[in-house]
């Protein structure tokens, strides 16, 4: 879950930072330029699906899923602070 959450935070920072215009998403660029919140919403939805699938398969408990989510969230926030400050 830390990896999926890291990807979610990366897409949020990609869209909502002053440096957001520097990265092109090639073929999907016109769609995401018209609706910039679509990419983070799609990635967050996929993160939720992965978490739900792991709980349903019995691979992880809810506590482990939430812990992985928090690790990914905080690690991306720290990386953002270190990189841009």
Buried (B, 14 or more C-beta within 10 A) or exposed (E): BBEBBBBBBBBBBBBEEEEEEEEEEEEEEEEBEEEEEBBBEEBBEEBEEBBEEBBEEEEBEEEBBEBBBEBBBEBBEEBBEEEEE
